[in-house]
Amino acid sequence: MKALLLPLLATAPLAAENLCPPPPPCAFLPANRPCVKDICALDQSDAYIQLSLLYWLATERGLEYCIKNTQSQFNANMTFYKPTFEWQPAFRLVLGTYLPQDNWSLDLTYSFYLQHLYSAAKDAFTGEFGNGLLSVWTAPGAFTNSTNLYARWQRADTEWQLHANFFDLMLRNNLCNGRALSFQPACGLKMAILQQRYEVRYRFGNTVDTDGIAETLISSSINLKNRSFNLGPAAALGTHWSFNGHWSLNGSVGGAILASQFDVGRNEFDVSSTASTQIGTYRFNNNFWTWRPQVSILLGAEWSDCVCSPRKVIHYGLKASYEMQVWWKQNMMLRHIDAPIPQSHTLAPVQGDLTFQGLTVDLFFDF
C-alpha cells in the first residue's frame, strides 16, 4: 500500500502547480482593461477596438469675408460677416493590442472630419455715398481706374471646405493607484492632413468716378487654398475614476509639436467696365515648412460591463465625452496688406487658429 501511495504523494505538488486558480472578478480599473490579469486564467493575446461617432463644430479665425456699412462714407456703421459654422457628424476608429507585460498597449487611431459651408450677405445701395458691402479679400489695386477704398458691392458669397484626416500611433501604460483610480500616460506620433479651400465672390458693384472716368465694378472672385501636412511627437495623460461596478468618469489632456508643411495659393479674377470690359487676374502660390503646436482635452462618463470565462474576459461599454482640439495658426491664407498700388501686391498669411469641439460617443470592446 505504501508503495502505491508514495508515487502519488511525490507528484501531488507538481499537479497542484498546473491547476489554474478560479478566474478573477470583473473589476476593470482603466478605460479598456483591468490593471492585473491572472496569467493562468486569461488569454494574453488581447486586443481592443473602438468606434466613435463624433458630432463636432469646426471654427477658424480669419475667415471674415465682407464688411457691411449701412450709413455714409464719413459716418460709417460697419459689421463684419464671417461664415456660419455648423455642427457636422464625423467618425473615429481605434485598433489596439496589449503587449506581453506591464500593462503596456499600442493602438492606432484614425479620425475623419468633413465640413462644407455656404454663407452670403447682401445690401442694396440706398444712394448714400459709401454704403454697401466692402470687400476684405480683393486686391487693393484690382481695378483699372479705381481702388477698393470707394468700392462697394450689393452681394458677397463665400464657400469654405475643410477635409481633415487625423492619425495617432500611441504607446500607453496603465498605472493603477487603487481599485477606483488609475492613470494612463501615453506617447507616440501624431499626423494630420488638413485641406482647406475658401472661395469668396463679390457681385453687383457701384460706379466709381476717377479723374473723370466712370468705372462700374461688375465682380471680384478670389479662390484660396490652404493645405497642411503635420507630423510630430505627441504625449497624453488619461485618468479613470470608477465609482461603482459599471459607472466611471474619465478625462485626458494631450498635446503635440508638429512639423508642418503648408501649400497655400490665391487666384483672383476681377471684372469691371469703362468704355469696354476690363479683366484683371492675379495668381500667387507658396510652399514652406514651419512648426505648429496642438492641444486636446476630453472629459466624459462611461458605462461598462464584462463577461468572464475561464480563458477570456470580454470588456465592453459606452462612453460619452466632450472633446476639444486646438490647432494653432492653421489658417495661412494670403491676404493683401499693402497700400492701393497695383504693382506692389504685398501679401501676408492670416495665421488663424483652427478649433474642433463637440460630442464624442465611443463604443468599445476589449477581448
Secondary structure, 3 states (H helix, E strand, C coil): CHHHHHHHHHHHHHHHHHCCCCCCCCCCCCCCCCCCCCCCCCCCCCEEEEEEEEEEEEEECCCCCEEEECCCCCCCCEEEECCCCCEEEEEEEEEEEECCCCCEEEEEEEEEEEEEEEEEEECCCCCCCCCEEEECCCCCCCCCCCCCCCCCEEEEEEEEEEEEEEEEEEEEECEECCCCEEEEEEEEEEEEEEEEEEEEEEEEECEEEECCEEEEEEEEEEEEEEEEEEEEEEEEEEEEEECCCCEEEEEEEEEEEEEEEEEEEEEEEEEEECCCEEEEEEEEEEEEEEEEEEEEEEEEEEEEEEEECCCCEEEEEEEEEEEEEEEEEEECCEEECCCCCCCCCCEEECCEEEEEEEEEEEEEEEC
